[in-house]
């Protein structure tokens, strides 16, 4: 995928790997991007990412909301996130 503007920096952490600085998105941003490009990646990939991200505590619902709201995919993600969070309670 190609990103421009704020999408290049929001949720991106820079790591140094073998002397080279590499941009890597945080788990919440990665999950939101899976939902954003669900027609290409597949809804099953997005659902598994959401399930694993919450189960392994790699991200919080607030972080997911932040990235989903900025990329305008919150309305798509919301029912899935609510179902995952209500099942855990």
LOKE-384889 format. One record per residue: x, y, z of N, C-alpha, C, O in turn. Coordinates in pm, whole numbers, plus 50000, padded with zeros to 5 digits. Example, Ala and Ser with C-alpha at 12.3 -4.5 7.8 and 13.67 -1.06 7.14 Angstrom:
# residues 2
513194943150780512304955050780513204967050780514244966850846;512854977550708513674989450714512905000350787513415011450804;
END
This chain:
# residues 89
500844988250000500005000050000500885012450000502015012250049;500375022849947501085035649947500315045550032499095046650021;501035052750115500435062550204501075076150180502225077150139;500305086650208500825100250196500455108150321499585104050398;501105119350338500785128550445500905122550583501895116050615;499885124750665499885120450804499885105250816500335099850917;499385098250716499365083650719500765077650723500945066150764;501745085250679503125080350682503735080450822504705073250848;503175088450912503775089851044502895085151159503405081651265;501585085051141500665081451248500755066451277500455058251191;501175063051398501305049051438502545042151385502635029851388;503505049951338504725044151283505865046351383506095057451430;506565035551413507715035951503508945032351421508905022951341;510015039551440511245036851366512185028451451512505031851565;512625017251393513555008151461514835007351380514815008651257;515925005251449517205003451381517494988551374517644981851477;517574983351253517844969151230519104968151146519144972551031;520124962151204521424960651139521944973851081522464974250969;521774984551158522294997551120521405005551026521755016650987;520255000050988519345006850896518065010350972517485001851039;517635022950961516415027251028515215023050942515105026650825;514305015351005513165009550934511865014250999511725013251121;510905019450921509605023150978508705010850989508515003550892;508135008751109507244997551133505995002851202506095010451298;504824998851154503585003551217503314995751344503654983951356;502695002651441502364995851567501194986151543500514987151441;500954976951637499914966851616498524972651590497804967451504;498124983151662496804988951642496654994451500495634992351436;497655001351452497625006851317497564995651213496844996851114;498304984851235498314973551143496934967151134496474963951024;496274965251248494944959451249493944968351177493134963551099;494014981251203493114990751135493354990550985492404991150907;494604989750943494904989050800494364976250738493954976250622;494354965350814493754952850764492264954650738491734949750638;491574961650828490154964550806489974974450692489034973250613;490854983950683490774994050577490914987750439490244991850344;491774977850428492004971150299491484956850304492114947650251;490334954950368489764941650386489404934750256489374922450250;489114942350150488804935950022490044929749960489944920049885;491204935349989492454929949936493064919550030493524909049986;493064922450160493694913450258492744902350301493184891350334;491454905150301490464895450345489954898850484490724902350573;488654897650502488044900550632488524890750738488634894350855;488814878450699489304868550795490664872550853490934870050970;491504878750772492804883550819492604894850920493254895251024;491694904150888491404915350977490834910451110491204915351216;489914900651103489294895351225490324888151312490324889751434;491174880251251492194873151329493184882951392493614881051506;493554893351317494434903651372493814910451492494474912751593;492534913751481491814920151591491764910751712492034914951825;491414898351689491314888451797492664886751868492734887051991;493714884851791495044882651849495574895351917496164894652025;495344906851855495814919351913495214922052049495904926652141;493914919252063493254921352192493604910352291493854913052408;493634897952245493924886552333495334887352391495534884752510;496304890852308497694891652355498064905252413499214907752449;497064914052421497244927552477498324935552404499104942752466;498334934152273499274941952191498734956052165499484965152132;497404957552181496794970652161495534971452246495014961352295;495044983552263493834985852341492724990452248492994995352138;491464989052291490364994452210490515009452183490105014152077;491075016852276491275031252256492265034052143492055043052063;493345026352137494325028052029493685024551895493905031351795;492905013851894492205009951770491245020951726491185024351608;490485026451822489555037151790490295049051730489845054751630;491405052651790492185064251743492555062651595492315071651515;493135051351560493565049351422492385047251328492395052051214;491355040251374490175037751290489415050651262488915052751152;489335059251362488645072051344489385080851243488765087351160;490705081051251491505089351160491435084451016491505092450923;491305071250998491265065750862489845063350812489645057650704;488875067550890487455066650855486965052350832486125049850746;487495043150911487065029250900486365024751029486055012951046;486125034151121485515030951249484135024651233483805015251305;483335029651142481985024151126482015009551082481095001951114;483035005651011483184991650968483704983251084483224972151106;484674988351157485334980951264484524979751392484654970051466;483704989551418483004990651546482244977951586482434973351698;481404972051500480674960051544481594948451581481314941151675;482674946751507483614935851535484344938151667484514928951747;484754950451690485454953851814484524952351934484924946952037;483284956951921482334955752031482054941152063481944937452180;481944932651961481714918451984482904912052056482714903952146;484124915752015485324910052079485434914552224485774906552312;485164927152250485294932452386484194927052476484454924152593;482984925652425481884920452507482074905652537481644900952642;482694898052446482964883852471483984882052581483934872152655;484924891452593485984890452693485484893852833486094889852932;484374901252840483884905552971483194894953048482734897453160;
END
